[in-house]
Amino acid sequence: MASMVQVINGIISLIKRNIIAKTNIRYNVTAGDSYINLDNTFHFNPDEEIVLIDSGYNTEGDSRYHIFEYSQILRIVDTHIIELASPVIGDWTIARNSFIQKTIGHSPLYEDLVMYGDRDIIPTDLMAITVESKALNNEWIYIQGGLNEEYRASIMIYGKDVKTDEGKMILDKYGDAVDNLLMDNLHIDVNNYYSPILNDAIGGSTQIIVADTAQNRNKFVLSSTLKDPRSYQLQDNYGGGCGYFAISSISYGGGRMTINTDVELPRTYYVSEFGALIRLGRYFYDTRVEGITYGQVSKGSAILRAAEISWWGKEINEKTFPQANKNIPYFDEEVNSSSSSESS
C-alpha cells in the first residue's frame, strides 16, 4: 500500500545516520589525546571533519555553552576507535555526555534541523535540511497486477546567511554530501525492521538468536506465511553479504528466539560488530537524484543560500484480482432480490 510518509521518513533517517552520524565517547578524552574510543565508528570515514560537543553546548549559563572542538579523522582503527589528524585541545568526559558528530566547514547540522516538510522560517545562522513530498505517480507495468509507483521528493539544504566564498562552498559541500549519500543508497531502506543478535551467528550454521519480544515475534515469522518468503537479511559492521534468506523454523525459551534459516550463513556475524537480523520492508528497485539546483530563496525576512535536490524512487505495488469491495452488494444478492420481485 502506498505510503509517502514512510518514504520521507526513510530519507530523513538516512540523512541523520550518515550526514550527522552522532556517537557518544566510551572513555574520557583528555588534552593531547589523538585516539578517541566511541560507541560505534561505522558511519565515519578517513578525512572527514568531526566536532566534539558535550551536554552543555546548548544550555545558556553552562560553563560549556557554545564550546566546540573541531578536528579531522586520520583513520578508522576499528569499530570503536578513531585516530585524529592532530591531538585534541580540551577535555571531553563521559560525565558530561560528550559525543562527536560529522560536520562540514565548521558548520554542524543538528538532528532537530532535519525536518519533515519545508518551513516558512528557517534559522539563518545554522545549517538546515528539509525533505518535502512532491508527487506520487503510477502506471501498470504488467497485468496482473504490477503497479509501478514513482515517489518524488524535494530535499532543500539551507546554508548560513554568509556573504562570502567560504559560506557558499560549505553549502555546495553539503549538497554534494547528500547527493553522494542518496546515490550510494539506490535501494533505500524504507520500513525495514532491525533487531540485534544475542549470540554470534556462526558461518556455516543456520542459527540466529534474538531477544524474545512481542515486536520480534510479530516481525520474525515463518517464511511460509509470507507473500515474499526471502524477506530476511543479516548485517554487521563488516557489511551485509548474506543475501536474502527464509526462516524455516523458530523455537522459544529463556527470553530468546532461536531462528533457523533455509541456507547456511556464509560467514560469522558478530555481536561485537553490531550484528542485526533484518526483516526487509519496502523494496525500491530504482531510485535516483535527478539533479541539484543551487541559488537563493526567501524565508520570512531573510534571503538564504539554498540547494534543492530532486529525488525519485520506484517500487512495485502488487495488486491482487479480482478485488473484494465491501462498499457494493454482492451480485448474487441482487439477482436473488430481482427474482423474488418478479415472482411476486
Backbone hydrogen bonds, N-H to C=O, Kabsch-Sander energy under -0.5 kcal/mol:
donor,donor_aa,acceptor,acceptor_aa,energy
7,V,3,S,-1.2
8,I,4,M,-2.6
9,N,5,V,-2.5
10,G,6,Q,-1.9
11,I,7,V,-1.9
12,I,8,I,-2.4
13,S,9,N,-2.5
14,L,10,G,-2.0
15,I,11,I,-2.3
16,K,12,I,-2.5
17,R,13,S,-2.4
18,N,14,L,-1.6
19,I,15,I,-2.6
20,I,15,I,-1.3
21,A,16,K,-1.9
23,T,100,I,-2.3
25,I,98,S,-2.0
26,R,37,N,-3.3
27,Y,37,N,-0.9
29,V,92,W,-3.5
32,G,88,V,-2.5
33,D,30,T,-2.3
36,I,82,I,-2.2
38,L,36,I,-0.6
38,L,80,H,-4.2
39,D,24,N,-2.4
41,T,79,T,-2.5
44,F,41,T,-2.1
47,D,73,I,-3.0
48,E,45,N,-1.5
49,E,103,T,-0.5
50,I,71,S,-2.4
51,V,101,Q,-2.4
52,L,69,E,-3.0
53,I,99,F,-2.5
55,S,96,R,-2.9
57,Y,54,D,-1.9
59,T,56,G,-1.5
60,E,58,N,-0.7
62,D,59,T,-2.0
65,Y,62,D,-1.8
66,H,57,Y,-2.1
67,I,64,R,-2.1
68,F,66,H,-0.6
69,E,52,L,-1.4
71,S,50,I,-2.6
73,I,48,E,-2.6
74,L,83,E,-2.9
75,R,83,E,-1.6
77,V,75,R,-0.7
77,V,81,I,-1.8
78,D,81,I,-1.6
82,I,36,I,-1.9
83,E,75,R,-2.7
84,L,34,S,-3.4
85,A,72,Q,-3.0
88,V,33,D,-2.6
92,W,29,V,-3.3
97,N,94,I,-2.4
98,S,93,T,-2.0
99,F,53,I,-2.8
100,I,23,T,-2.5
101,Q,51,V,-1.5
102,K,20,I,-2.6
103,T,49,E,-2.0
104,I,107,S,-0.6
107,S,104,I,-1.3
113,L,110,Y,-1.9
114,V,111,E,-1.7
115,M,113,L,-0.6
115,M,129,I,-2.7
117,G,115,M,-0.8
117,G,131,V,-2.7
126,L,123,P,-0.7
127,M,108,P,-0.7
128,A,158,Y,-1.7
129,I,113,L,-2.9
130,T,156,M,-2.3
131,V,115,M,-2.6
132,E,130,T,-0.6
132,E,154,S,-3.1
134,K,152,R,-2.7
135,A,152,R,-1.4
137,N,150,E,-2.5
139,E,148,N,-1.8
141,I,146,G,-2.6
142,Y,146,G,-1.1
146,G,142,Y,-2.0
147,L,145,G,-0.9
147,L,317,N,-1.8
148,N,139,E,-2.8
148,N,146,G,-0.7
149,E,147,L,-0.6
149,E,315,E,-2.9
150,E,137,N,-3.4
151,Y,149,E,-0.6
151,Y,313,G,-3.1
152,R,135,A,-2.7
153,A,311,W,-2.6
154,S,132,E,-2.9
155,I,309,I,-2.7
156,M,130,T,-2.4
156,M,154,S,-0.6
157,I,307,A,-3.0
158,Y,128,A,-3.2
158,Y,156,M,-0.6
159,G,305,R,-2.2
161,D,124,T,-2.3
162,V,160,K,-2.4
163,K,161,D,-0.5
164,T,162,V,-1.2
168,K,164,T,-1.5
169,M,165,D,-2.1
170,I,166,E,-2.1
171,L,167,G,-1.6
172,D,168,K,-2.3
173,K,169,M,-2.4
174,Y,170,I,-2.2
175,G,171,L,-2.5
176,D,172,D,-2.5
177,A,173,K,-2.4
178,V,174,Y,-2.4
179,D,175,G,-2.3
180,N,176,D,-2.9
181,L,177,A,-2.1
182,L,178,V,-2.4
183,M,179,D,-2.2
184,D,180,N,-1.5
185,N,182,L,-0.8
188,I,186,L,-0.8
190,V,188,I,-0.5
190,V,282,R,-0.6
193,Y,279,R,-2.4
195,S,277,L,-1.8
197,I,275,G,-2.0
198,L,209,I,-3.0
199,N,209,I,-0.7
201,A,269,Y,-2.4
202,I,200,D,-0.9
204,G,265,L,-3.1
205,S,202,I,-2.0
208,I,259,I,-2.6
210,V,257,M,-2.0
211,A,196,P,-0.5
212,D,255,G,-2.5
213,T,211,A,-1.3
217,R,213,T,-2.5
218,N,214,A,-1.7
219,K,215,Q,-2.2
220,F,216,N,-3.1
221,V,219,K,-1.1
223,S,247,I,-2.2
225,T,222,L,-1.9
226,L,223,S,-1.7
231,S,229,P,-1.8
232,Y,245,F,-1.5
233,Q,278,I,-1.8
235,Q,276,A,-1.9
236,D,239,G,-1.9
237,N,273,E,-2.7
239,G,236,D,-2.3
242,C,234,L,-0.6
245,F,232,Y,-2.0
248,S,246,A,-0.6
248,S,260,N,-2.5
249,S,260,N,-1.3
251,S,258,T,-2.1
253,G,256,R,-1.8
256,R,253,G,-1.2
257,M,210,V,-3.2
258,T,251,S,-2.8
258,T,256,R,-0.6
259,I,208,I,-3.4
259,I,257,M,-0.7
260,N,249,S,-2.8
261,T,206,T,-2.5
262,D,246,A,-1.7
265,L,205,S,-3.0
269,Y,201,A,-2.5
270,Y,268,T,-0.5
274,F,271,V,-1.8
275,G,270,Y,-1.8
276,A,235,Q,-2.7
277,L,195,S,-2.7
278,I,233,Q,-3.0
279,R,193,Y,-2.6
280,L,231,S,-2.7
280,L,278,I,-0.7
282,R,190,V,-2.5
284,F,282,R,-0.6
285,Y,283,Y,-0.8
285,Y,314,K,-1.0
286,D,314,K,-1.2
288,R,312,W,-2.5
290,E,288,R,-0.7
290,E,310,S,-2.8
291,G,310,S,-1.0
293,T,308,E,-2.6
295,G,306,A,-2.5
297,V,304,L,-2.5
299,K,297,V,-0.5
299,K,302,A,-3.0
302,A,299,K,-2.3
304,L,297,V,-2.8
304,L,302,A,-0.6
306,A,295,G,-2.6
307,A,157,I,-2.0
308,E,293,T,-3.0
309,I,155,I,-2.9
309,I,307,A,-0.5
310,S,291,G,-2.4
310,S,308,E,-0.5
311,W,153,A,-2.6
311,W,309,I,-0.6
312,W,288,R,-2.2
313,G,151,Y,-2.1
314,K,286,D,-3.0
315,E,149,E,-2.0
316,I,283,Y,-0.5
317,N,147,L,-3.0
317,N,315,E,-0.5
318,E,316,I,-0.8
319,K,145,G,-3.0
328,I,325,N,-0.8
333,E,330,Y,-0.6
334,E,330,Y,-1.5
335,V,331,F,-2.4
336,N,332,D,-2.3
337,S,333,E,-2.2
338,S,334,E,-2.3
339,S,335,V,-2.5
340,S,336,N,-2.0
341,S,337,S,-1.7
342,E,338,S,-2.3
343,S,339,S,-2.0
344,S,340,S,-1.3
